[in-house]
Amino acid sequence: MNVEKILTDLEKKHPGEVEYLQAVREVLETIEDVYNENPKYEANGIIERLVEPDRILTFKVPWTDDNDKVHVNIGYRVQFNGAIGPYKGGIRFHPSVNLSILKFLGFEQIFKNSLTSLPMGGGKGGSDFDPKGKSDREVMRFCQSFMLELWKIIGPETDVPAGDIGVGAREIGYMYGMYKKLAQEHTGVLTGKGLNWGGSLVRPEATGFGGVYFVDHMLKTKNIDIKGKTVSCSGFGNVAWGAALKATELGAKVVAISGPDGYVYDEAGISGEKINYMLDLRSSNQDIVAPYAQKFPGSKFVAGKKPWEVKVDIALPCATQNELNGEDAATLIKNGVICVGEISNMGCTPEAIEAFQKAKILFAPGKAVNAGGVATSGLEMSQNSLKLSWTREEVDVRLKQIMENIHVACVKYGKQADGYINYVKGANIAGFLKVADAMVDQGVV
Ligand code: NDP
């Protein structure tokens, strides 16, 4: 495999798709050796077939606001690779959404889903619609219009979307309602459903919980106890919430959390009612963190800055792609960070990853650290098929086991001669092998 040539060709075909090309580069550079050691992959054109999505659906989403004004957004579904199961991956509603971002997310999802060991292919979808500041009725009308197109290509055995940025229980509910009406069936076609209509316990917290379970395994490779360690998180969405809850439960102290207006530093720890308050702030539709500092004396709000300048033991990017850059990494390293777990997808830039690896800091990529979200979606699918609901403990035990297995796989393929674990390499190789072998077995399709 000639990585540079493949990337140059891809760039010519898809100019300007920066995030997608970044994600492909990261994977190809780390699987090059195993790829070249197995001539069957080259003979079956695995890379050429893997880097292009199976299909992409793009559609217009017209909707009316509460003042009867018409708006039009763009909707997408990228069905990337279905070698090991139905396409599976979230739907993102955010003004920044474009095809490059959804292709990067769908590409990453292939390897992440493979790592979970559950039968799920990779996909992703979304729209440039911004739910922020919209009324429930506006969000409902948008979701219904979105589903009027999407339902044609999804189904419990073909493509099972879930939530992501801007898509939580409310949006899943509205989309599911419209799907059910159109398809005339009550099946597990979306995950992240409400508990009383097919959802799974632990799903809302699963990405953050799984992320912290994974970080705990990383620390254990160095005999470090998570108890008493300080933590910073970016964002205060669904993922940051679950991570803050679990980190606190395991005895760590979350001292920083951020929003689009800056970050909050709270030396006493952001736990209990303070986490609930963050949720209140979020649901108030303002999406800012500044009021936290007024509410809880002793904490301070730092306007317009990222939380990475705070001295902590563990940093958890939980917001969006490329949110931690080389400069942020240098600051964290200078301040003695021990471990960085990307819970957002591709949260760190390539420069940041290189800096962490060079400094031999424990660093693991989103496709391993945040796989607990999709894994629990897979568990929701299993419960839907069985027409059963597992208890919170049953789901949590499975989630813990899956995160442990992913960690073992990363160590197996990522441990270097000097003992340092390259989790990026480990996750990519482990995820790739299963999908590539399935593609070889199934012929050129
Ligand atoms: P939420 O919408 O609940 O929260 C996202 C947070 O990130 C918000 O604080 C949001 O602020 C901020 N954010 C989003 N986009 C940007 C941007 N372009 N620039 C700066 N800040 C941004 O999303 P989730 O918590 O569900 O997702 C967070 C991350 O975790 C994403 O990378 C997602 O792909 C990943 N992930 C999520 C899973 C899940 O189960 N939900 C599963 C696996 C991964 P604002 O709204 O102001 O932009």
Boltz pocket constraint, residues with backbone or C-beta under 6 A from the ligand:
constraints:
  - pocket:
      binder: B
      contacts: [[A, 94], [A, 96], [A, 132], [A, 163], [A, 164], [A, 165], [A, 166], [A, 167], [A, 203], [A, 204], [A, 207], [A, 234], [A, 235], [A, 236], [A, 237], [A, 238], [A, 239], [A, 240], [A, 258], [A, 259], [A, 260], [A, 287], [A, 318], [A, 319], [A, 320], [A, 321], [A, 343], [A, 344], [A, 345], [A, 370], [A, 371], [A, 373], [A, 374]]
      max_distance: 6.0
